[in-house]
Amino acid sequence: MLACILARHGVSTLLLEGASHPRFTIGESLIPETGLRLRIVAEKYGVPEIGWIGTFHKLRRHVSSNCGVKRSFGFMYHRAGEENRPEEINQFGTLTPPVGPDSHLFRQDTDAYLAALAVTYGATFHSGTRIEDIDFGDDEVALRATSGENYRAKLLIDASGMRSTVSDQLGMRDAVPRFRTDTRAIYTHMMGVRSTDLLLDPKDRQNLITPLGQSTMHHVFDGGWMWVIPFSNHRAATNPLTSVGLMLDRRKHPEPHGTPEGEFRKIISAYPTIARHFAEARAARPWVRSGRIQYSSPHLTGHRLIQLPHAAAFIDPLYSSGMSVLIAAVDMIAESLLKAVAENDYATERFKPMEDVVNRGFDHYDTVVSGSIDSFASYETWNAWNRNWVMGSLLGTFGPLSLLMRYHKTKDRSHLEKTTEPSRMGVLGSHLPGVVEMAQASRAHMDAALAGEITHQEASERIFARFRAIDFLPAYMGFGDPEKTATATFTLLPGARHVMWYRMHGDALYRDNCTFPLLTYARDGAAFVLDETRDAYRRGFSALRDVLFARNGDWRHVAPALAAHPELVAPVQAHTPGPQEPPGLDDIEASLTEAAPTETR
């Protein structure tokens, strides 16, 4: 994404990939805050295709039908030896159209699409290029690949993730991660995973706000949790796979036992509902098992260096917020770096605000995740604690939503520029003092329960009491009500109610963060319905045409990036793709291999 933005604005950009596309990658579930920030970044930097990743309907239409839909987060609580109790299912709805729903990203498709898009916008892309040595000079960075090729650049952006060569070479990471979260992972893609809805009686499904099979589904239990991310959960789906992962608290599951699949099967066998869920499932690719998955770094910047968040730190996949940290960083880096290039000034201080926002976001995220894992000891504490995440997700989503809607109404770009103001940049509400204070207070109650000073039931009651006393959350949402296990929905009328409440009752901070022009939102909703209707009509007309005629003009419809840069079409590929067909990566790689110099500035 960052290469797309930089190349789009004329920056000479070299994208080096150690592996090749398509490839397996975790980080497959979007959240409302992430989807909105993707759309804002697309508008702000003139790369509309990034916005397609941020909303399911455009993702399905333009990028890949192999991705799944996400209409909510779902959580089923489990006790060893017992079936799940239907009243112990929690849900949190994602945004609905026109700005939602969210998606389950089939990363081998979305990542390959974005890599090809970067080339379309003008970046130079080398895959299968592993770097063995990096030299940070006064005015440039020199890199040497294992193949012997040399590269030079003004600045290096490290997007290499957990196995960062830069972090190893410069000793950037903490010897012991600073995070309280301490988990390990077992994961794969599976075939034959039943829809979660089939685990419930029909009468119990009636109490759900959305189908659980269209959720990012979580099974939670004392000692760990599981993700279930289906890609086959909508009518246009073409992908039979489901992403499945088991995260284990290392205090209770310190060492792996047997094969990864053997350990997975043994653990889920203790929970009858989970065992039924995977009774017919089988792995579609090799299992992966990790040691402790957390790592941290005090800094993400250095001389001629910026690290993206996942190269510097990682906590846990719970709540899928890692990508929100990433998109916030991409926005801040792009804004600062385009100015740095224009002024030929790459001083580290330019990028310090991004480092501060990311570290603050990670620390708050760790509080929420570690508290959640501790709360799994009982349903009472989990039911109370998860309201901290729901609160942060709700308020963290309203901020970018309000800016996007104000931009849609006025076309005033100042609303887009506000996205990188520190007071508006956070993850799960980490930029809102009330959200952080509530999470820390809840953490104190959890710690008291863990220390045996109070019971888990008492900790739950104290957390709920604090939520009932909060004045920046609507009482009707039921944050302080243990019986209300789905606190919010975002279809048109409930969403309007939320906005009107903050307009009438919120103080200046929350009124600015949580309100937006409702008529614009309704207009966008009508436009969405009309667009989907037109698309259905076009497909029906094309089907009738193809029955009767062989000729057509579909080839004239060019993807937006190519329409903006017609001079790029001939060198990149031999044919012009339509909106649903990204440039062929094999063609791009072949053309680059023939034309690439051995040294690139």
C-alpha positions as CSV (number, residue, x, y, z in Angstrom):
1,M,0.0,0.0,0.0
2,L,2.7,2.4,0.9
3,A,4.5,1.7,-2.4
4,C,1.3,2.4,-4.3
5,I,1.0,5.8,-2.5
6,L,4.6,6.8,-3.0
7,A,4.7,5.7,-6.6
8,R,1.4,7.4,-7.3
9,H,2.9,10.7,-6.2
10,G,6.0,10.3,-8.3
11,V,8.5,9.0,-5.7
12,S,11.1,6.6,-7.1
13,T,10.1,3.5,-5.2
14,L,11.7,0.1,-5.1
15,L,9.7,-2.8,-3.6
16,L,11.8,-5.8,-2.5
17,E,10.0,-9.0,-1.6
18,G,11.9,-11.9,-0.1
19,A,9.3,-14.5,-1.1
20,S,6.9,-14.4,-4.1
21,H,3.1,-14.0,-4.6
22,P,0.7,-15.7,-4.1
23,R,1.6,-16.8,-0.6
24,F,0.0,-17.7,2.8
25,T,-0.2,-14.9,5.3
26,I,-2.2,-14.5,8.5
27,G,-3.8,-11.2,9.5
28,E,-7.0,-11.9,7.6
29,S,-9.8,-10.1,9.4
30,L,-10.6,-6.4,9.1
31,I,-12.4,-4.4,11.7
32,P,-14.6,-1.2,11.1
33,E,-11.8,1.2,12.1
34,T,-9.4,-0.4,9.6
35,G,-11.9,-0.4,6.8
36,L,-12.7,3.2,7.3
37,R,-9.0,4.2,7.4
38,L,-8.4,2.3,4.2
39,R,-11.1,4.3,2.5
40,I,-9.7,7.6,3.9
41,V,-6.1,6.7,2.8
42,A,-7.5,5.9,-0.7
43,E,-9.3,9.3,-0.9
44,K,-6.4,11.2,0.7
45,Y,-3.7,9.9,-1.6
46,G,-5.6,9.3,-4.8
47,V,-5.3,5.5,-4.8
48,P,-9.0,4.3,-5.0
49,E,-8.0,0.6,-5.2
50,I,-6.8,0.7,-1.6
51,G,-10.4,1.7,-0.6
52,W,-11.7,-1.4,-2.3
53,I,-9.9,-3.5,0.3
54,G,-11.8,-1.6,3.0
55,T,-15.4,-2.7,2.2
56,F,-16.6,-6.1,1.3
57,H,-18.8,-5.4,-1.7
58,K,-16.1,-3.5,-3.6
59,L,-13.5,-6.1,-2.5
60,R,-15.6,-8.9,-3.9
61,R,-16.4,-7.1,-7.1
62,H,-13.0,-5.6,-8.0
63,V,-10.4,-7.7,-6.2
64,S,-11.4,-11.2,-5.2
65,S,-14.5,-13.3,-4.6
66,N,-12.2,-15.6,-2.5
67,C,-12.6,-13.2,0.4
68,G,-15.3,-13.7,3.0
69,V,-17.8,-11.3,4.5
70,K,-17.6,-10.1,8.2
71,R,-20.8,-8.7,9.7
72,S,-19.9,-9.1,13.4
73,F,-17.4,-10.4,15.9
74,G,-18.8,-13.5,17.6
75,F,-17.6,-15.1,20.9
76,M,-18.7,-18.4,22.4
77,Y,-17.5,-19.1,25.9
78,H,-16.6,-22.7,26.8
79,R,-16.2,-24.8,30.0
80,A,-14.3,-28.1,29.9
81,G,-16.6,-31.0,29.5
82,E,-19.7,-28.9,28.8
83,E,-21.5,-27.7,25.7
84,N,-21.6,-24.0,25.2
85,R,-24.5,-22.2,26.9
86,P,-26.3,-20.1,24.3
87,E,-26.7,-17.2,26.8
88,E,-22.9,-17.0,26.9
89,I,-22.5,-15.9,23.3
90,N,-21.3,-12.3,22.8
91,Q,-21.5,-10.3,19.6
92,F,-20.4,-6.9,18.3
93,G,-21.8,-5.8,15.0
94,T,-19.5,-4.3,12.3
95,L,-20.6,-1.4,10.1
96,T,-23.3,-2.1,7.5
97,P,-23.5,-0.4,4.1
98,P,-22.8,2.2,2.9
99,V,-19.5,2.0,4.7
100,G,-19.5,-1.7,5.6
101,P,-19.6,-4.6,6.0
102,D,-16.0,-5.7,6.8
103,S,-14.2,-8.6,5.1
104,H,-12.1,-11.7,5.7
105,L,-9.1,-11.1,3.5
106,F,-7.7,-14.1,1.5
107,R,-4.3,-12.6,1.7
108,Q,-2.7,-14.4,-1.2
109,D,-5.2,-12.6,-3.4
110,T,-5.3,-9.2,-1.8
111,D,-1.5,-9.0,-1.3
112,A,-0.7,-10.1,-4.9
113,Y,-3.3,-7.5,-6.1
114,L,-1.6,-4.7,-4.2
115,A,1.9,-5.8,-5.3
116,A,0.7,-5.7,-8.9
117,L,-1.0,-2.3,-8.3
118,A,2.2,-0.8,-7.0
119,V,3.9,-1.7,-10.3
120,T,0.9,-0.2,-12.2
121,Y,1.4,3.1,-10.4
122,G,5.1,3.1,-11.2
123,A,7.0,1.2,-8.5
124,T,9.8,-1.2,-9.4
125,F,9.1,-4.6,-7.9
126,H,11.6,-7.4,-7.3
127,S,10.3,-10.7,-5.8
128,G,12.4,-13.6,-4.6
129,T,15.0,-11.0,-3.5
130,R,16.5,-11.7,-0.1
131,I,18.7,-9.1,1.5
132,E,21.8,-10.2,3.3
133,D,23.5,-6.9,4.2
134,I,22.4,-3.4,4.8
135,D,24.6,-0.3,5.2
136,F,23.2,2.9,6.6
137,G,25.4,5.7,5.2
138,D,25.2,9.4,5.9
139,D,23.1,10.2,2.8
140,E,21.8,6.8,1.6
141,V,21.1,3.2,2.4
142,A,22.9,0.4,0.5
143,L,21.5,-3.1,0.3
144,R,23.1,-6.3,-1.0
145,A,20.9,-9.3,-2.0
146,T,22.0,-12.9,-1.7
147,S,22.0,-13.0,-5.5
148,G,24.7,-10.3,-5.6
149,E,22.6,-7.4,-6.7
150,N,23.1,-4.1,-5.1
151,Y,20.5,-1.4,-4.4
152,R,20.8,2.2,-3.1
153,A,18.1,4.5,-1.7
154,K,17.5,7.6,0.3
155,L,15.4,5.8,2.9
156,L,14.6,2.2,3.9
157,I,11.1,1.2,5.0
158,D,11.2,-2.1,6.8
159,A,8.0,-4.0,6.3
160,S,9.5,-7.5,6.9
161,G,7.5,-8.4,10.0
162,M,8.6,-10.8,12.8
163,R,11.9,-11.9,11.1
164,S,13.2,-8.4,10.5
165,T,16.8,-8.4,9.3
166,V,17.0,-4.7,10.2
167,S,15.9,-5.4,13.8
168,D,18.5,-8.1,14.1
169,Q,21.3,-6.1,12.5
170,L,20.7,-3.0,14.6
171,G,19.6,-4.7,17.8
172,M,16.3,-2.7,17.9
173,R,14.1,-5.1,19.8
174,D,13.7,-5.5,23.5
175,A,15.4,-8.6,24.9
176,V,12.2,-9.4,26.7
177,P,9.0,-8.1,25.2
178,R,7.4,-5.3,27.2
179,F,3.9,-6.6,26.8
180,R,1.9,-8.5,29.4
181,T,0.3,-10.7,26.8
182,D,2.2,-14.1,26.6
183,T,0.7,-16.5,24.0
184,R,1.8,-19.0,21.4
185,A,0.0,-20.0,18.2
186,I,-1.1,-23.1,16.2
187,Y,-2.8,-22.3,12.9
188,T,-3.6,-23.4,9.3
189,H,-6.3,-23.2,6.6
190,M,-8.9,-26.0,6.8
191,M,-11.5,-27.6,4.6
192,G,-14.9,-28.9,5.9
193,V,-15.4,-26.5,8.7
194,R,-19.1,-26.2,9.4
195,S,-20.8,-22.9,9.8
196,T,-20.9,-21.9,13.5
197,D,-24.6,-21.4,13.2
198,L,-25.1,-25.1,12.8
199,L,-23.7,-25.6,16.3
200,L,-26.9,-24.0,17.7
201,D,-30.5,-24.9,17.9
202,P,-32.8,-22.8,15.6
203,K,-34.4,-21.1,18.6
204,D,-30.9,-20.0,19.8
205,R,-30.0,-18.6,16.4
206,Q,-33.0,-16.2,16.6
207,N,-31.3,-14.3,19.4
208,L,-28.2,-13.4,17.3
209,I,-27.8,-9.9,15.7
210,T,-26.1,-11.5,12.7
211,P,-25.3,-15.1,11.7
212,L,-22.2,-16.4,13.5
213,G,-21.0,-17.9,10.3
214,Q,-20.6,-14.4,8.9
215,S,-18.6,-13.3,11.9
216,T,-15.0,-13.5,12.8
217,M,-15.8,-16.3,15.2
218,H,-13.9,-16.8,18.5
219,H,-14.1,-19.7,20.8
220,V,-12.8,-18.6,24.2
221,F,-11.9,-20.7,27.2
222,D,-9.8,-20.6,30.3
223,G,-6.2,-20.7,28.9
224,G,-6.8,-19.6,25.4
225,W,-8.9,-18.8,22.4
226,M,-9.5,-19.7,18.8
227,W,-10.2,-17.8,15.6
228,V,-12.5,-19.1,12.9
229,I,-12.4,-17.0,9.7
230,P,-14.5,-18.4,6.9
231,F,-13.9,-17.3,3.3
232,S,-17.0,-19.3,2.0
233,N,-19.8,-17.4,3.9
234,H,-21.6,-15.4,1.2
235,R,-23.5,-16.2,-2.0
236,A,-20.8,-15.2,-4.4
237,A,-18.1,-17.1,-2.5
238,T,-15.6,-19.1,-4.5
239,N,-13.2,-20.2,-1.7
240,P,-14.0,-23.3,0.4
241,L,-11.2,-22.6,3.0
242,T,-11.5,-21.4,6.6
243,S,-8.6,-19.9,8.5
244,V,-8.3,-21.5,11.9
245,G,-5.9,-20.6,14.7
246,L,-5.5,-21.6,18.3
247,M,-3.8,-19.1,20.7
248,L,-2.6,-20.5,24.0
249,D,-1.8,-18.7,27.2
250,R,1.8,-19.9,27.9
251,R,1.3,-19.7,31.6
252,K,-1.2,-22.5,31.3
253,H,0.1,-24.2,28.2
254,P,3.8,-23.5,28.4
255,E,5.3,-26.2,26.1
256,P,4.1,-27.8,22.9
257,H,3.2,-31.5,23.0
258,G,3.3,-33.8,20.0
259,T,2.5,-32.6,16.5
260,P,0.8,-29.3,16.0
261,E,-2.4,-30.9,14.7
262,G,-2.2,-33.5,17.6
263,E,-2.0,-30.7,20.2
264,F,-4.8,-28.8,18.5
265,R,-7.1,-31.9,18.5
266,K,-6.2,-32.8,22.1
267,I,-7.0,-29.3,23.4
268,I,-10.3,-28.9,21.5
269,S,-11.5,-32.4,22.6
270,A,-12.0,-31.0,26.1
271,Y,-14.8,-28.7,24.8
272,P,-17.7,-30.6,23.2
273,T,-19.0,-27.7,21.1
274,I,-15.6,-26.9,19.6
275,A,-15.0,-30.6,19.0
276,R,-18.2,-30.7,17.0
277,H,-17.2,-27.6,15.1
278,F,-14.1,-29.3,13.7
279,A,-15.2,-33.0,13.6
280,E,-15.2,-33.1,9.8
281,A,-12.5,-30.5,9.2
282,R,-9.1,-31.2,7.8
283,A,-6.0,-29.1,7.1
284,A,-5.6,-27.8,3.6
285,R,-2.0,-26.8,4.2
286,P,0.8,-27.6,6.7
287,W,0.2,-26.6,10.3
288,V,2.2,-23.8,11.8
289,R,3.2,-23.7,15.5
290,S,5.1,-20.9,17.2
291,G,6.8,-20.1,20.4
292,R,5.9,-16.9,22.2
293,I,4.5,-14.7,19.5
294,Q,5.0,-11.3,21.2
295,Y,8.0,-9.0,20.4
296,S,8.5,-5.3,21.0
297,S,10.8,-2.4,20.1
298,P,11.1,1.0,21.8
299,H,11.7,2.7,18.5
300,L,10.3,2.4,14.9
301,T,12.6,5.0,13.4
302,G,16.3,5.5,13.0
303,H,18.8,7.2,10.7
304,R,17.5,6.7,7.1
305,L,15.0,4.1,8.5
306,I,11.3,3.7,9.2
307,Q,9.9,0.4,10.4
308,L,6.2,-0.5,9.8
309,P,4.5,-1.7,13.0
310,H,4.7,-5.4,12.5
311,A,8.5,-5.2,11.9
312,A,8.8,-3.5,15.4
313,A,6.2,-5.2,17.6
314,F,3.4,-7.7,17.7
315,I,0.9,-8.7,20.5
316,D,-1.8,-11.2,19.6
317,P,-4.4,-11.6,16.8
318,L,-7.3,-11.2,19.3
319,Y,-9.7,-8.4,18.0
320,S,-7.8,-8.1,14.7
321,S,-6.4,-4.7,15.6
322,G,-2.9,-5.2,14.3
323,M,-3.9,-4.0,10.8
324,S,-5.5,-0.9,12.3
325,V,-2.1,0.0,13.8
326,L,-0.6,-0.6,10.4
327,I,-3.0,1.6,8.4
328,A,-2.6,4.4,10.9
329,A,1.2,4.2,10.5
330,V,0.9,4.0,6.6
331,D,-1.2,7.2,6.7
332,M,1.3,9.1,8.9
333,I,4.4,7.8,7.1
334,A,3.0,8.7,3.7
335,E,2.1,12.2,4.8
336,S,5.5,12.8,6.4
337,L,7.5,11.1,3.7
338,L,6.0,12.9,0.7
339,K,7.1,16.2,2.4
340,A,10.5,14.7,3.2
341,V,11.1,13.8,-0.4
342,A,10.0,17.2,-1.6
343,E,12.4,18.9,0.7
344,N,15.1,16.2,0.5
345,D,15.2,16.1,4.3
346,Y,14.9,12.7,6.0
347,A,15.5,13.7,9.6
348,T,14.3,11.1,12.0
349,E,12.3,13.7,13.9
350,R,9.9,14.0,11.0
351,F,8.6,10.5,11.8
352,K,8.6,10.6,15.6
353,P,4.8,11.4,15.8
354,M,4.1,8.1,14.0
355,E,6.4,6.2,16.4
356,D,4.5,7.7,19.4
357,V,1.1,6.9,18.0
358,V,2.1,3.3,17.2
359,N,3.7,2.6,20.6
360,R,0.8,4.2,22.5
361,G,-1.6,2.1,20.4
362,F,0.3,-1.1,21.1
363,D,0.5,-0.5,24.8
364,H,-3.3,0.1,25.0
365,Y,-3.9,-2.9,22.8
366,D,-1.8,-5.0,25.1
367,T,-3.9,-3.9,28.1
368,V,-7.1,-4.9,26.4
369,V,-5.7,-8.2,25.1
370,S,-3.9,-9.3,28.3
371,G,-7.0,-8.4,30.3
372,S,-9.2,-10.5,28.0
373,I,-7.0,-13.5,28.3
374,D,-7.0,-13.2,32.1
375,S,-10.8,-12.7,32.1
376,F,-11.3,-16.1,30.3
377,A,-11.0,-17.7,33.7
378,S,-14.8,-17.2,34.1
379,Y,-17.7,-16.1,31.9
380,E,-18.6,-13.4,34.4
381,T,-15.2,-11.6,34.1
382,W,-15.0,-12.2,30.4
383,N,-18.6,-10.8,29.9
384,A,-17.6,-7.7,31.8
385,W,-14.1,-7.2,30.5
386,N,-14.9,-7.4,26.8
387,R,-16.9,-4.2,27.1
388,N,-13.5,-2.4,27.2
389,W,-12.8,-3.7,23.8
390,V,-16.3,-2.9,22.5
391,M,-16.1,0.6,23.9
392,G,-12.7,1.3,22.2
393,S,-13.9,-0.3,18.9
394,L,-17.1,1.8,18.9
395,L,-15.4,5.1,19.7
396,G,-12.4,4.4,17.6
397,T,-14.6,3.7,14.6
398,F,-16.7,6.8,15.0
399,G,-13.7,9.1,14.6
400,P,-12.7,8.2,11.1
401,L,-16.3,7.6,10.1
402,S,-17.2,11.2,11.1
403,L,-14.2,12.6,9.1
404,L,-15.1,10.5,6.0
405,M,-18.8,11.6,6.1
406,R,-17.8,15.2,6.5
407,Y,-15.5,14.9,3.5
408,H,-18.2,13.2,1.5
409,K,-20.6,16.1,2.2
410,T,-18.2,19.0,1.6
411,K,-15.3,17.6,-0.5
412,D,-13.2,19.7,1.8
413,R,-9.8,17.9,2.1
414,S,-9.1,19.4,5.5
415,H,-11.2,16.6,6.9
416,L,-8.9,14.0,5.4
417,E,-5.8,15.9,6.7
418,K,-7.2,15.7,10.2
419,T,-6.8,11.9,10.2
420,T,-3.1,12.2,11.2
421,E,-3.6,14.6,14.1
422,P,-2.3,12.9,17.2
423,S,-5.6,13.6,19.1
424,R,-7.4,11.6,16.4
425,M,-4.9,8.8,15.9
426,G,-5.2,5.6,18.0
427,V,-6.2,2.0,18.1
428,L,-9.3,0.9,20.0
429,G,-9.7,4.4,21.3
430,S,-6.1,4.7,22.6
431,H,-6.2,8.4,21.9
432,L,-9.3,9.0,24.1
433,P,-8.4,9.6,27.8
434,G,-11.8,8.2,29.1
435,V,-11.3,4.9,27.2
436,V,-7.7,4.4,28.5
437,E,-8.7,5.3,32.0
438,M,-11.6,2.8,32.0
439,A,-9.4,0.0,30.7
440,Q,-6.7,0.7,33.3
441,A,-9.4,0.7,36.1
442,S,-10.8,-2.6,34.8
443,R,-7.2,-3.9,34.7
444,A,-6.8,-3.1,38.4
445,H,-10.0,-5.1,39.3
446,M,-8.7,-8.0,37.2
447,D,-5.4,-7.9,39.0
448,A,-7.1,-8.0,42.3
449,A,-9.0,-11.1,41.3
450,L,-5.9,-12.8,40.0
451,A,-4.2,-12.0,43.3
452,G,-7.1,-13.5,45.3
453,E,-8.0,-10.2,46.9
454,I,-11.5,-10.3,45.5
455,T,-13.5,-13.0,43.6
456,H,-13.9,-13.0,39.9
457,Q,-17.6,-12.4,40.5
458,E,-16.7,-9.3,42.5
459,A,-14.3,-8.1,39.8
460,S,-17.1,-8.5,37.2
461,E,-19.6,-6.5,39.3
462,R,-17.1,-3.7,39.9
463,I,-16.3,-3.4,36.1
464,F,-20.0,-3.3,35.3
465,A,-20.6,-0.7,37.9
466,R,-17.9,1.5,36.4
467,F,-19.5,1.1,33.0
468,R,-22.9,2.2,34.4
469,A,-21.2,5.3,35.7
470,I,-19.6,6.4,32.4
471,D,-21.2,9.5,30.9
472,F,-19.8,9.2,27.4
473,L,-21.5,5.9,26.5
474,P,-25.3,5.8,25.8
475,A,-27.1,3.9,28.6
476,Y,-29.4,2.2,26.1
477,M,-26.4,0.3,24.6
478,G,-26.2,-1.6,27.9
479,F,-22.5,-1.5,28.5
480,G,-23.3,-1.9,32.2
481,D,-25.9,-4.6,31.8
482,P,-24.6,-8.2,32.1
483,E,-27.6,-9.5,30.2
484,K,-27.0,-7.4,27.1
485,T,-24.4,-9.5,25.3
486,A,-24.7,-7.6,22.0
487,T,-24.2,-3.9,22.8
488,A,-24.6,-2.2,19.4
489,T,-25.7,-2.6,15.8
490,F,-25.0,-0.1,13.0
491,T,-27.8,-0.4,10.5
492,L,-29.2,2.9,9.4
493,L,-31.7,3.7,12.2
494,P,-29.7,2.4,15.2
495,G,-26.6,4.2,13.7
496,A,-28.6,7.5,13.5
497,R,-29.7,7.0,17.1
498,H,-26.1,6.8,18.2
499,V,-25.2,9.9,16.4
500,M,-28.2,11.9,17.8
501,W,-27.3,10.8,21.3
502,Y,-23.8,12.2,21.0
503,R,-25.1,15.3,19.3
504,M,-27.3,16.0,22.3
505,H,-25.4,14.5,25.2
506,G,-21.7,14.3,24.3
507,D,-19.2,16.8,25.5
508,A,-17.1,18.7,22.9
509,L,-14.6,15.8,22.5
510,Y,-17.1,13.1,22.0
511,R,-19.5,15.2,20.0
512,D,-16.7,16.0,17.5
513,N,-15.5,12.3,17.5
514,C,-19.0,10.6,17.2
515,T,-21.2,12.8,15.1
516,F,-21.5,13.3,11.3
517,P,-24.0,14.5,8.7
518,L,-26.8,11.9,8.7
519,L,-28.3,13.0,5.4
520,T,-24.9,12.4,3.8
521,Y,-24.8,8.9,5.4
522,A,-28.3,8.2,4.1
523,R,-27.4,9.5,0.7
524,D,-24.4,7.2,0.5
525,G,-26.6,4.3,1.6
526,A,-29.0,5.1,-1.3
527,A,-26.0,5.3,-3.7
528,F,-24.8,2.0,-2.5
529,V,-28.2,0.3,-3.2
530,L,-28.3,1.9,-6.7
531,D,-24.8,0.9,-7.5
532,E,-25.5,-2.7,-6.5
533,T,-28.7,-2.7,-8.5
534,R,-26.8,-1.3,-11.6
535,D,-24.1,-4.0,-11.2
536,A,-26.8,-6.7,-11.1
537,Y,-28.4,-5.3,-14.2
538,R,-25.0,-5.1,-16.0
539,R,-24.2,-8.7,-15.2
540,G,-27.7,-9.8,-16.4
541,F,-27.4,-7.8,-19.6
542,S,-23.9,-9.2,-20.2
543,A,-25.2,-12.7,-19.8
544,L,-28.0,-12.1,-22.3
545,R,-25.5,-10.5,-24.7
546,D,-23.1,-13.4,-24.5
547,V,-25.8,-15.9,-25.3
548,L,-26.6,-14.0,-28.5
549,F,-23.3,-12.4,-29.6
550,A,-19.6,-13.2,-29.5
551,R,-18.3,-9.7,-29.8
552,N,-18.2,-7.2,-27.0
553,G,-16.5,-4.0,-25.8
554,D,-15.7,-5.1,-22.2
555,W,-11.9,-4.8,-22.9
556,R,-12.3,-1.0,-23.2
557,H,-13.1,-0.7,-19.4
558,V,-9.8,0.1,-17.8
559,A,-8.9,-0.1,-14.1
560,P,-8.7,3.4,-12.5
561,A,-4.9,3.2,-12.0
562,L,-4.3,2.4,-15.6
563,A,-6.8,5.0,-16.8
564,A,-4.8,7.6,-14.8
565,H,-1.5,6.4,-16.2
566,P,-2.0,5.0,-19.8
567,E,1.7,5.3,-20.5
568,L,2.2,2.4,-18.0
569,V,-0.1,-0.1,-19.8
570,A,2.2,-1.3,-22.6
571,P,5.4,-2.0,-20.6
572,V,3.5,-3.7,-17.7
573,Q,1.3,-6.2,-19.5
574,A,0.3,-7.4,-22.9
575,H,-3.5,-6.7,-22.4
576,T,-5.6,-4.2,-20.5
577,P,-7.4,-5.7,-17.5
578,G,-11.0,-4.9,-16.6
579,P,-12.0,-3.7,-13.2
580,Q,-12.2,-7.3,-11.9
581,E,-8.9,-8.4,-13.3
582,P,-5.7,-7.1,-11.7
583,P,-2.6,-6.9,-13.8
584,G,-1.0,-10.3,-14.2
585,L,1.8,-10.7,-11.7
586,D,3.8,-13.2,-13.9
587,D,3.7,-10.7,-16.7
588,I,4.9,-7.9,-14.4
589,E,7.7,-10.0,-13.0
590,A,8.8,-11.1,-16.5
591,S,9.0,-7.5,-17.8
592,L,10.8,-6.3,-14.7
593,T,13.3,-9.2,-14.9
594,E,14.2,-8.3,-18.5
595,A,14.4,-4.5,-17.9
596,A,15.7,-4.2,-14.3
597,P,19.1,-2.6,-13.8
598,T,21.6,-4.2,-11.4
599,E,21.7,-1.1,-9.4
600,T,18.7,1.1,-8.6
601,R,18.5,4.4,-6.9
